[in-house]
């Protein structure tokens, strides 16, 4: 099974493609998309233009996406992230790829063992689960890889390193 994890955002959208084959995890690709544009509509269009070819190139069986989280102190962030999630979901649907969402606490629990893990702890466990990645992804790519690992671990992939 090949999963494309996506950490959506309007400034930076992380992606990480992980494949489970013969009980092992293998990283196929990772990176960060940086849509440009002055207006919201321009950024959304740019995100779609960057994400669609990525889907075509990587041929995922599923897209694992972070669920929306709304912080009462920063509701605008959740609203903007929702726009980016919408673009990702629409492009995945256009490509015929199903989408599954996970709350951040479940991703942390699946990767690091507890739902309140720090970004650093998640990064360390992504390294431990996937092996050395050179250069190591930025926080957006790392979060996306963690989403892919979460889906695979929740659906029968062994917890050990490949």
C-alpha positions as a LaTeX table, in Angstrom:
\begin{tabular}{lrrr}
\hline
Residue & $x$ (\AA) & $y$ (\AA) & $z$ (\AA) \\
\hline
Unk1 & 0.00 & 0.00 & 0.00 \\
Unk2 & 1.23 & 3.49 & $-0.89$ \\
Unk3 & 0.08 & 6.41 & 1.28 \\
Unk4 & 0.61 & 10.09 & 0.62 \\
Unk5 & 0.56 & 12.02 & 3.88 \\
Unk6 & $-0.29$ & 15.71 & 3.55 \\
Unk7 & 0.19 & 18.47 & 6.12 \\
Unk8 & $-1.95$ & 21.23 & 4.53 \\
Unk9 & $-1.23$ & 24.94 & 4.65 \\
Unk10 & $-1.41$ & 28.02 & 2.47 \\
Unk11 & 2.20 & 29.06 & 3.07 \\
Unk12 & 3.64 & 25.54 & 3.10 \\
Unk13 & 2.03 & 22.15 & 2.45 \\
Unk14 & 4.15 & 19.19 & 3.45 \\
Unk15 & 3.88 & 15.85 & 1.68 \\
Unk16 & 5.39 & 12.46 & 2.30 \\
Unk17 & 4.87 & 9.26 & 0.33 \\
Unk18 & 5.44 & 6.00 & 2.17 \\
Unk19 & 4.90 & 2.51 & 0.83 \\
Unk20 & 4.31 & $-0.66$ & 2.78 \\
Unk21 & 5.67 & $-3.66$ & 0.95 \\
Unk22 & 6.38 & $-7.07$ & 2.48 \\
Unk23 & 5.83 & $-5.68$ & 5.99 \\
Unk24 & 8.38 & $-2.90$ & 5.57 \\
Unk25 & 8.05 & 0.85 & 5.24 \\
Unk26 & 9.86 & 2.63 & 2.45 \\
Unk27 & 9.93 & 6.40 & 1.87 \\
Unk28 & 9.32 & 7.20 & $-1.77$ \\
Unk29 & 9.23 & 10.97 & $-1.71$ \\
Unk30 & 8.80 & 13.94 & 0.59 \\
Unk31 & 8.94 & 17.69 & 0.42 \\
Unk32 & 7.12 & 20.95 & 0.87 \\
Unk33 & 4.90 & 22.74 & $-1.64$ \\
Unk34 & 4.99 & 26.53 & $-1.38$ \\
Unk35 & 2.07 & 28.07 & $-3.25$ \\
Unk36 & 2.55 & 31.72 & $-4.20$ \\
Unk37 & 0.02 & 34.46 & $-4.74$ \\
Unk38 & $-1.20$ & 37.73 & $-3.32$ \\
Unk39 & $-4.85$ & 36.78 & $-2.91$ \\
Unk40 & $-6.34$ & 33.71 & $-1.22$ \\
Unk41 & $-7.80$ & 32.49 & $-4.51$ \\
Unk42 & $-4.38$ & 32.77 & $-6.18$ \\
Unk43 & $-2.75$ & 30.65 & $-3.45$ \\
Unk44 & $-5.48$ & 28.04 & $-3.64$ \\
Unk45 & $-5.13$ & 27.82 & $-7.41$ \\
Unk46 & $-1.34$ & 27.59 & $-7.04$ \\
Unk47 & $-1.70$ & 24.82 & $-4.44$ \\
Unk48 & $-3.96$ & 22.85 & $-6.79$ \\
Unk49 & $-1.47$ & 23.35 & $-9.63$ \\
Unk50 & 1.35 & 22.00 & $-7.44$ \\
Unk51 & $-0.58$ & 19.12 & $-5.86$ \\
Unk52 & $-2.28$ & 17.63 & $-8.95$ \\
Unk53 & 0.97 & 16.64 & $-10.71$ \\
Unk54 & 2.30 & 15.24 & $-7.42$ \\
Unk55 & $-0.69$ & 12.89 & $-7.25$ \\
Unk56 & $-0.14$ & 11.87 & $-10.87$ \\
Unk57 & 3.56 & 11.21 & $-10.24$ \\
Unk58 & 3.29 & 9.32 & $-6.95$ \\
Unk59 & 0.14 & 7.25 & $-7.63$ \\
Unk60 & $-0.94$ & 6.91 & $-3.98$ \\
Unk61 & $-3.59$ & 4.40 & $-2.92$ \\
Unk62 & $-4.76$ & 6.87 & $-0.28$ \\
Unk63 & $-4.15$ & 10.40 & 0.97 \\
Unk64 & $-3.79$ & 10.77 & 4.75 \\
Unk65 & $-4.65$ & 14.30 & 5.80 \\
Unk66 & $-4.50$ & 16.10 & 9.12 \\
Unk67 & $-7.91$ & 16.94 & 10.56 \\
Unk68 & $-8.77$ & 20.53 & 11.28 \\
Unk69 & $-8.01$ & 21.72 & 14.77 \\
Unk70 & $-9.44$ & 24.99 & 15.93 \\
Unk71 & $-7.70$ & 26.93 & 18.66 \\
Unk72 & $-10.03$ & 29.49 & 20.16 \\
Unk73 & $-7.21$ & 32.02 & 20.27 \\
Unk74 & $-6.38$ & 31.58 & 16.55 \\
Unk75 & $-9.58$ & 30.63 & 14.66 \\
Unk76 & $-8.34$ & 32.29 & 11.46 \\
Unk77 & $-5.54$ & 29.71 & 11.19 \\
Unk78 & $-8.06$ & 26.86 & 11.19 \\
Unk79 & $-10.22$ & 28.62 & 8.60 \\
Unk80 & $-7.25$ & 29.14 & 6.27 \\
Unk81 & $-6.06$ & 25.57 & 6.79 \\
Unk82 & $-9.59$ & 24.45 & 5.88 \\
Unk83 & $-9.23$ & 26.15 & 2.50 \\
Unk84 & $-5.98$ & 24.27 & 1.85 \\
Unk85 & $-7.58$ & 20.98 & 2.99 \\
Unk86 & $-10.44$ & 21.61 & 0.56 \\
Unk87 & $-8.03$ & 21.95 & $-2.36$ \\
Unk88 & $-6.21$ & 18.75 & $-1.36$ \\
Unk89 & $-9.51$ & 16.84 & $-1.02$ \\
Unk90 & $-10.82$ & 18.16 & $-4.35$ \\
Unk91 & $-7.63$ & 17.25 & $-6.24$ \\
Unk92 & $-7.53$ & 13.79 & $-4.63$ \\
Unk93 & $-11.18$ & 13.24 & $-5.60$ \\
Unk94 & $-10.44$ & 14.40 & $-9.15$ \\
Unk95 & $-7.63$ & 11.79 & $-9.29$ \\
Unk96 & $-9.86$ & 9.07 & $-7.80$ \\
Unk97 & $-7.77$ & 8.77 & $-4.62$ \\
Unk98 & $-9.61$ & 8.31 & $-1.30$ \\
Unk99 & $-8.81$ & 10.63 & 1.61 \\
Unk100 & $-8.66$ & 9.72 & 5.29 \\
Unk101 & $-8.21$ & 12.30 & 8.05 \\
Unk102 & $-6.50$ & 11.90 & 11.40 \\
Unk103 & $-6.43$ & 14.25 & 14.39 \\
Unk104 & $-2.95$ & 15.42 & 15.37 \\
Unk105 & $-3.18$ & 13.59 & 18.70 \\
Unk106 & $-3.80$ & 10.27 & 16.93 \\
Unk107 & $-0.84$ & 10.84 & 14.60 \\
Unk108 & 1.38 & 11.59 & 17.59 \\
Unk109 & 0.10 & 8.52 & 19.42 \\
Unk110 & 0.67 & 6.26 & 16.39 \\
Unk111 & 4.19 & 7.56 & 15.73 \\
Unk112 & 5.56 & 8.55 & 19.14 \\
Unk113 & 3.45 & 6.48 & 21.52 \\
Unk114 & 1.46 & 9.29 & 23.15 \\
Unk115 & $-0.90$ & 12.01 & 21.93 \\
Unk116 & 0.96 & 14.93 & 23.47 \\
Unk117 & 4.34 & 14.31 & 21.84 \\
Unk118 & 6.33 & 17.36 & 20.81 \\
Unk119 & 7.32 & 18.07 & 17.21 \\
Unk120 & 10.87 & 17.03 & 18.15 \\
Unk121 & 9.68 & 13.69 & 19.54 \\
Unk122 & 7.58 & 13.04 & 16.44 \\
Unk123 & 10.61 & 13.88 & 14.25 \\
Unk124 & 12.81 & 11.48 & 16.22 \\
Unk125 & 10.28 & 8.69 & 15.89 \\
Unk126 & 9.80 & 9.33 & 12.17 \\
Unk127 & 13.58 & 8.89 & 11.82 \\
Unk128 & 13.47 & 5.73 & 13.92 \\
Unk129 & 10.57 & 4.25 & 11.93 \\
Unk130 & 11.71 & 5.24 & 8.44 \\
Unk131 & 15.48 & 5.20 & 8.72 \\
Unk132 & 17.90 & 7.91 & 7.69 \\
Unk133 & 16.59 & 10.56 & 5.30 \\
Unk134 & 19.16 & 12.92 & 3.87 \\
Unk135 & 18.53 & 15.73 & 4.11 \\
Unk136 & 15.88 & 15.28 & 6.77 \\
Unk137 & 12.56 & 16.94 & 5.83 \\
Unk138 & 11.49 & 20.26 & 7.29 \\
Unk139 & 8.66 & 20.22 & 9.86 \\
Unk140 & 5.96 & 20.17 & 7.16 \\
Unk141 & 7.48 & 17.20 & 5.34 \\
Unk142 & 8.10 & 15.43 & 8.64 \\
Unk143 & 4.47 & 15.94 & 9.73 \\
Unk144 & 3.31 & 14.59 & 6.37 \\
Unk145 & 5.50 & 11.47 & 6.73 \\
Unk146 & 4.08 & 11.02 & 10.24 \\
Unk147 & 0.55 & 11.09 & 8.77 \\
Unk148 & 1.47 & 8.38 & 6.27 \\
Unk149 & 3.08 & 6.25 & 9.01 \\
Unk150 & 0.00 & 6.77 & 11.19 \\
Unk151 & $-2.30$ & 5.43 & 8.50 \\
Unk152 & $-0.09$ & 2.45 & 7.77 \\
Unk153 & 0.34 & 1.59 & 11.46 \\
Unk154 & $-3.42$ & 1.85 & 12.03 \\
Unk155 & $-4.02$ & $-0.48$ & 9.11 \\
Unk156 & $-1.75$ & $-3.42$ & 9.77 \\
Unk157 & 1.82 & $-2.28$ & 9.23 \\
Unk158 & 4.22 & $-3.53$ & 11.91 \\
Unk159 & 5.50 & $-0.92$ & 14.37 \\
Unk160 & 9.15 & $-1.83$ & 13.89 \\
Unk161 & 11.64 & $-0.15$ & 11.61 \\
Unk162 & 12.04 & $-1.57$ & 8.09 \\
\hline
\end{tabular}
